[in-house]
Amino acid sequence: MDYRDLYRQSLDDPDQFWGEVASGIDWSRPWDQVLDDSQAPYYQWFSGGELNTCYNALDRHCESGRGEQAALIYDSPVTVQVKTFTYFELRDQVARFAGALRMQGVNQGDRVIIYMPMIPQAVIAMLACARIGAIHSLVFGGFAPQELATRIQDAGAKLVVSASCGIEGKRVIPYLPLLEEALELAGSIEIPRIVFSRPQLPVEDPHPATVLWHDAISTAEAVDCVEVSATDPLYILYTSGTTGQPKGVVRPNGGHAVALKWSMDHIYNVQPGDVYWAASDIGWVVGHSYIVYAPLLHGCTTILYEGKPVGTPDCGAFWRVIEQHKVKCLFTAPTAFRAIRREDPTGELLHQYDISSLDTLFLAGERCDPDTLHWAETQLDVPVIDHWWQTETGWPMAANPMGIEVMEVKPGSPTVAMPGYDVRVLDDEGVELPRGQYGNILVKLPLPPGNLSTLWGDQQRFHDAYLSRFEGYYLTGDAGVLDEEGYLWVMSRIDDVINVAGHRLSTGALEEALASHEHVAECAVIGVEDQLKGEMPLGFVVLNAGTQTDGKELKNVLVQQVRSLVGAIATPRDILIVDRLPKTRSGKILRGTMRAIADGKPYEMPATIEDPAVLDEIAAVLS
């Protein structure tokens, strides 16, 4: 069956489509309904069904003959070590740590905060929670105490799992002072914690409520999987909220397992036994879905990488990992490739490695500009697939379905909607727009399995944030176009649309124009206040390493490039050359914060910012 037939079937008969897909997962009790619409618009999938996600990710592969296969490869250039866990080894360590959680009083439905770096113990803790039906909530290691405290409070955590430190490049980041401050702020200083003591910063004087990891597992017995309802939460993942209060995205067990396993074969075109690498962090949704759960549900070998695309030790780091572990599919953010390209624009280091095992590169996390896509295609000589999804969805909304039908790549487009996602473009009044017209991107309800079911403890906020603006639709928060062939073009966040004298311009189109210049490594465009036109575009560009050019002349060239590619109405007020752009740890550019600085408005330091000093640099350039 080709893509279009499969897609149509998923929308016309979701019960049959997802019921067949769900046969790829082991159930201890079959579902009563595939799609339960009895409480629409709050839909549920596989109501009445029971399963265990950890069993599906580990135990069943051990029982079916994959026990000796590598399940997890921990590759840490920052500590100069590589360690491989077979499915047998990972299952046994997870079962033992699940027993340690039980000894600390954690049971089905309890919430466990995991505040850890990219080490195997973090993955073990996640799967151990799933094994006993506890709900984990990962918080990116190194998050500020106030942000961590908010998540501890909101989740009502029963226990915290942490580590003594994280490692950023050559810097050792102590975690325990941050954790202790967060627990004080949360009024939860007596919550038990299990802490993994890393040799880079051994734990010397633990809090009385702390049990060290090795002590916890030394007295624990391995425990079996607990069957849970398909609609029970597997995890809570907090994402930034506009009110300052983070939103706890709830992911149900059943739909999550079904959708993620299906995506590995049909979207990423990998099979059980293949080596799959998502170069992200487990603190983000990509790490949840495609470092931990999806590859293991599908019986693949997954890589946990504690390092950076550049600097650990150089911009050949990714190529070394691909060669050493025979990676078939790589998934990372466009930011990573822009960083590599900036340091090695001609791919000199790349050509020193054998990356012939690589079949496909997938990019997501932010819009991939065509220039970055072309550079990656040229250097790697493999298909480069931009795809689009969100923390809330848990898996791709739009992609090139490499395991169904390889479709034409249109640079700048994440290709087409995936099965189950009825993607529409509406105007501000909720009227569906003709193909080719720019508007709000929405998904007609119901969302397919694997998406969020609610926000933790706040159904009303879930409705207000995602379902209330356009009745019967999920609000993605993105804006763009569906073209005549059904290809989606995600051009900006709805809030990033620039209104110049009544003309709506997308930041994506302007950035695409700037990024096409040979000297530009990456860029960002924001709208700044203008008394005459309402708003004007302001561009920021980072140049490739070693670029030597007259700044004033380059600015003029870039302005003309925008005028010719987008139109005179899009002429930037200015283009500023900067050393780097402010980003979150997941690589997203902080355009909203930059806009506040440019307009002289107050702003809060984003909790997810990678390096706060960059904002001072931006402010200095703007002054």
JOVEN-V270958 format. One record per backbone hydrogen bond with DSSP energy under -1.0 kcal/mol. NH is the residue of the N-H (numbers start at 1). CO is the residue of the C=O. E is the energy in kcal/mol with one decimal. If there is no record, write none. Layout:
# JOVEN-V270958
nh=NH co=CO e=E
nh=NH co=CO e=E
This chain:
# JOVEN-V270958
nh=6 co=2 e=-2.2
nh=7 co=3 e=-3.1
nh=8 co=4 e=-2.4
nh=9 co=5 e=-2.3
nh=10 co=6 e=-2.0
nh=11 co=7 e=-1.3
nh=12 co=8 e=-2.7
nh=13 co=9 e=-2.6
nh=17 co=13 e=-2.5
nh=18 co=14 e=-2.6
nh=19 co=15 e=-1.6
nh=20 co=16 e=-2.1
nh=21 co=17 e=-2.0
nh=22 co=18 e=-2.3
nh=23 co=20 e=-1.2
nh=24 co=21 e=-2.0
nh=25 co=22 e=-1.8
nh=28 co=50 e=-1.9
nh=29 co=50 e=-1.6
nh=32 co=47 e=-3.2
nh=33 co=47 e=-1.5
nh=36 co=44 e=-3.2
nh=40 co=37 e=-1.5
nh=42 co=39 e=-2.4
nh=43 co=41 e=-1.2
nh=44 co=36 e=-1.9
nh=46 co=34 e=-3.3
nh=49 co=46 e=-2.0
nh=50 co=29 e=-2.4
nh=51 co=228 e=-2.1
nh=56 co=52 e=-1.9
nh=57 co=53 e=-1.7
nh=58 co=54 e=-2.2
nh=60 co=55 e=-2.6
nh=62 co=58 e=-1.8
nh=63 co=59 e=-2.2
nh=64 co=60 e=-1.1
nh=66 co=61 e=-2.9
nh=69 co=66 e=-1.7
nh=71 co=85 e=-3.1
nh=72 co=85 e=-1.9
nh=73 co=302 e=-2.6
nh=74 co=83 e=-3.4
nh=75 co=304 e=-2.6
nh=76 co=81 e=-2.9
nh=78 co=306 e=-1.3
nh=81 co=76 e=-1.8
nh=83 co=74 e=-2.5
nh=85 co=72 e=-3.0
nh=87 co=69 e=-1.9
nh=88 co=67 e=-2.5
nh=90 co=86 e=-2.9
nh=91 co=87 e=-2.5
nh=92 co=88 e=-2.4
nh=93 co=89 e=-2.2
nh=94 co=90 e=-2.5
nh=95 co=91 e=-2.7
nh=96 co=92 e=-2.0
nh=97 co=93 e=-2.3
nh=98 co=94 e=-2.5
nh=99 co=95 e=-1.5
nh=100 co=96 e=-1.6
nh=101 co=97 e=-2.2
nh=102 co=98 e=-2.0
nh=103 co=99 e=-2.0
nh=104 co=100 e=-1.0
nh=105 co=102 e=-2.1
nh=106 co=101 e=-2.3
nh=109 co=133 e=-2.5
nh=110 co=107 e=-2.2
nh=112 co=135 e=-2.6
nh=113 co=159 e=-2.2
nh=114 co=137 e=-2.1
nh=115 co=161 e=-3.1
nh=119 co=117 e=-2.0
nh=122 co=119 e=-1.7
nh=124 co=120 e=-2.6
nh=125 co=121 e=-2.3
nh=126 co=122 e=-2.1
nh=127 co=123 e=-2.5
nh=128 co=124 e=-2.3
nh=129 co=125 e=-2.1
nh=130 co=126 e=-2.1
nh=131 co=127 e=-1.9
nh=132 co=128 e=-1.4
nh=134 co=129 e=-2.0
nh=135 co=110 e=-3.5
nh=136 co=234 e=-1.4
nh=137 co=112 e=-2.5
nh=139 co=114 e=-3.0
nh=143 co=140 e=-1.9
nh=148 co=144 e=-2.3
nh=149 co=145 e=-3.1
nh=150 co=146 e=-2.2
nh=151 co=147 e=-1.5
nh=152 co=148 e=-2.3
nh=153 co=149 e=-2.6
nh=154 co=150 e=-2.6
nh=155 co=151 e=-2.3
nh=156 co=152 e=-1.1
nh=157 co=152 e=-1.8
nh=158 co=111 e=-3.2
nh=160 co=192 e=-1.9
nh=161 co=113 e=-3.1
nh=162 co=194 e=-2.6
nh=164 co=196 e=-2.4
nh=166 co=173 e=-2.2
nh=168 co=171 e=-2.5
nh=171 co=168 e=-2.4
nh=173 co=166 e=-3.1
nh=175 co=164 e=-1.9
nh=179 co=175 e=-2.6
nh=180 co=176 e=-3.0
nh=181 co=177 e=-1.9
nh=182 co=178 e=-2.2
nh=183 co=179 e=-2.5
nh=184 co=180 e=-1.9
nh=185 co=181 e=-2.5
nh=186 co=182 e=-2.1
nh=187 co=184 e=-1.2
nh=188 co=183 e=-3.1
nh=191 co=188 e=-1.9
nh=193 co=209 e=-2.0
nh=194 co=160 e=-2.3
nh=195 co=211 e=-2.2
nh=196 co=162 e=-2.5
nh=201 co=198 e=-1.7
nh=210 co=207 e=-2.5
nh=211 co=193 e=-2.9
nh=213 co=195 e=-2.9
nh=216 co=212 e=-2.5
nh=217 co=213 e=-2.2
nh=218 co=214 e=-1.3
nh=223 co=95 e=-1.3
nh=226 co=131 e=-2.7
nh=228 co=51 e=-2.8
nh=230 co=49 e=-2.7
nh=232 co=229 e=-1.6
nh=234 co=251 e=-3.5
nh=235 co=251 e=-1.0
nh=236 co=136 e=-2.2
nh=237 co=249 e=-2.3
nh=239 co=247 e=-2.4
nh=244 co=241 e=-1.3
nh=247 co=239 e=-3.2
nh=249 co=237 e=-2.3
nh=249 co=247 e=-1.1
nh=250 co=454 e=-2.0
nh=251 co=235 e=-2.2
nh=253 co=232 e=-2.5
nh=254 co=230 e=-2.5
nh=256 co=252 e=-1.2
nh=257 co=253 e=-2.2
nh=258 co=254 e=-2.2
nh=259 co=255 e=-2.7
nh=260 co=256 e=-2.4
nh=261 co=257 e=-1.9
nh=262 co=258 e=-1.9
nh=263 co=259 e=-2.2
nh=264 co=260 e=-1.3
nh=266 co=262 e=-2.3
nh=267 co=263 e=-2.1
nh=268 co=263 e=-2.0
nh=270 co=264 e=-2.1
nh=273 co=299 e=-1.8
nh=274 co=271 e=-2.6
nh=276 co=301 e=-3.1
nh=277 co=329 e=-2.6
nh=279 co=331 e=-2.4
nh=280 co=278 e=-2.0
nh=284 co=281 e=-1.9
nh=288 co=284 e=-1.8
nh=289 co=285 e=-3.0
nh=290 co=286 e=-3.1
nh=291 co=287 e=-1.3
nh=292 co=287 e=-1.8
nh=293 co=288 e=-2.3
nh=294 co=289 e=-2.9
nh=296 co=292 e=-1.2
nh=297 co=293 e=-3.0
nh=298 co=294 e=-1.7
nh=300 co=295 e=-3.2
nh=301 co=274 e=-2.8
nh=302 co=71 e=-2.7
nh=303 co=276 e=-1.2
nh=304 co=73 e=-3.0
nh=306 co=75 e=-2.4
nh=307 co=305 e=-1.0
nh=317 co=314 e=-1.4
nh=320 co=316 e=-2.1
nh=321 co=317 e=-1.9
nh=322 co=318 e=-2.3
nh=323 co=319 e=-2.4
nh=324 co=320 e=-2.9
nh=325 co=321 e=-2.4
nh=326 co=322 e=-1.1
nh=327 co=322 e=-1.3
nh=328 co=275 e=-2.7
nh=329 co=275 e=-1.2
nh=330 co=360 e=-2.1
nh=331 co=277 e=-2.6
nh=332 co=362 e=-2.3
nh=336 co=333 e=-1.1
nh=337 co=333 e=-1.0
nh=338 co=334 e=-2.3
nh=339 co=335 e=-2.3
nh=340 co=336 e=-2.1
nh=341 co=337 e=-2.8
nh=342 co=338 e=-2.4
nh=343 co=339 e=-1.6
nh=344 co=340 e=-2.4
nh=347 co=344 e=-1.8
nh=351 co=347 e=-1.7
nh=352 co=349 e=-1.9
nh=353 co=350 e=-2.0
nh=358 co=355 e=-1.8
nh=359 co=328 e=-3.4
nh=360 co=328 e=-1.4
nh=361 co=383 e=-2.3
nh=362 co=330 e=-3.1
nh=363 co=385 e=-2.9
nh=364 co=332 e=-1.5
nh=373 co=369 e=-1.9
nh=374 co=370 e=-2.9
nh=375 co=371 e=-2.3
nh=376 co=372 e=-2.4
nh=377 co=373 e=-2.5
nh=378 co=374 e=-2.6
nh=379 co=375 e=-2.4
nh=380 co=376 e=-2.8
nh=381 co=377 e=-2.1
nh=385 co=361 e=-3.3
nh=387 co=363 e=-2.6
nh=388 co=398 e=-2.4
nh=394 co=390 e=-2.2
nh=397 co=388 e=-2.8
nh=398 co=388 e=-1.8
nh=399 co=416 e=-2.4
nh=402 co=267 e=-1.3
nh=402 co=400 e=-2.0
nh=403 co=266 e=-1.9
nh=404 co=401 e=-2.1
nh=405 co=401 e=-2.4
nh=413 co=410 e=-2.5
nh=416 co=399 e=-1.5
nh=418 co=397 e=-3.0
nh=421 co=418 e=-2.4
nh=423 co=421 e=-1.4
nh=424 co=442 e=-2.9
nh=426 co=440 e=-2.5
nh=427 co=431 e=-2.6
nh=430 co=427 e=-1.9
nh=433 co=425 e=-2.9
nh=436 co=482 e=-2.7
nh=437 co=434 e=-1.9
nh=439 co=480 e=-2.5
nh=440 co=426 e=-2.9
nh=441 co=478 e=-2.7
nh=442 co=424 e=-2.9
nh=443 co=474 e=-1.9
nh=444 co=422 e=-3.1
nh=445 co=472 e=-2.5
nh=451 co=448 e=-1.2
nh=452 co=392 e=-2.0
nh=453 co=250 e=-1.8
nh=456 co=248 e=-3.1
nh=458 co=455 e=-2.4
nh=462 co=458 e=-1.9
nh=463 co=459 e=-2.2
nh=464 co=460 e=-2.9
nh=465 co=461 e=-2.8
nh=466 co=462 e=-1.9
nh=467 co=463 e=-1.8
nh=468 co=463 e=-1.8
nh=473 co=470 e=-2.0
nh=474 co=443 e=-3.0
nh=475 co=466 e=-2.5
nh=476 co=441 e=-1.2
nh=479 co=492 e=-3.1
nh=480 co=439 e=-2.5
nh=481 co=489 e=-2.0
nh=483 co=487 e=-2.8
nh=486 co=483 e=-2.1
nh=488 co=415 e=-3.2
nh=489 co=481 e=-2.8
nh=491 co=479 e=-2.1
nh=492 co=479 e=-1.5
nh=494 co=477 e=-3.3
nh=496 co=493 e=-1.8
nh=497 co=494 e=-1.1
nh=498 co=505 e=-3.2
nh=500 co=503 e=-2.7
nh=501 co=533 e=-2.9
nh=503 co=500 e=-2.3
nh=505 co=498 e=-3.2
nh=508 co=491 e=-1.3
nh=510 co=506 e=-1.4
nh=511 co=507 e=-2.7
nh=512 co=508 e=-2.2
nh=513 co=509 e=-1.6
nh=514 co=510 e=-2.0
nh=515 co=511 e=-2.9
nh=517 co=514 e=-1.6
nh=520 co=517 e=-1.5
nh=521 co=542 e=-2.9
nh=522 co=542 e=-1.5
nh=524 co=540 e=-2.2
nh=526 co=538 e=-2.3
nh=528 co=536 e=-2.7
nh=530 co=534 e=-1.8
nh=534 co=530 e=-1.9
nh=535 co=533 e=-1.5
nh=536 co=528 e=-2.1
nh=538 co=526 e=-2.5
nh=539 co=574 e=-2.5
nh=540 co=524 e=-2.8
nh=541 co=576 e=-2.6
nh=542 co=522 e=-3.0
nh=544 co=519 e=-2.4
nh=545 co=342 e=-2.0
nh=547 co=544 e=-1.9
nh=554 co=550 e=-2.5
nh=555 co=551 e=-2.4
nh=556 co=552 e=-1.9
nh=557 co=553 e=-2.1
nh=558 co=554 e=-2.7
nh=559 co=555 e=-2.5
nh=560 co=556 e=-2.2
nh=561 co=557 e=-2.0
nh=562 co=558 e=-2.2
nh=563 co=559 e=-2.3
nh=564 co=560 e=-2.4
nh=565 co=561 e=-2.2
nh=566 co=562 e=-2.7
nh=567 co=562 e=-1.4
nh=570 co=567 e=-1.6
nh=571 co=568 e=-1.8
nh=573 co=537 e=-3.3
nh=576 co=539 e=-3.1
nh=578 co=541 e=-2.6
nh=584 co=588 e=-2.5
nh=585 co=608 e=-1.9
nh=587 co=584 e=-1.8
nh=590 co=582 e=-2.4
nh=591 co=589 e=-1.9
nh=594 co=590 e=-2.0
nh=595 co=591 e=-2.5
nh=596 co=592 e=-1.9
nh=597 co=593 e=-2.1
nh=598 co=594 e=-2.5
nh=599 co=595 e=-2.2
nh=600 co=597 e=-1.2
nh=601 co=596 e=-3.0
nh=609 co=606 e=-1.5
nh=610 co=583 e=-3.3
nh=614 co=611 e=-1.8
nh=615 co=612 e=-1.3
nh=617 co=613 e=-1.6
nh=618 co=614 e=-2.3
nh=619 co=615 e=-2.5
nh=620 co=616 e=-2.2
nh=621 co=617 e=-2.0
nh=622 co=618 e=-2.4
nh=623 co=619 e=-1.6
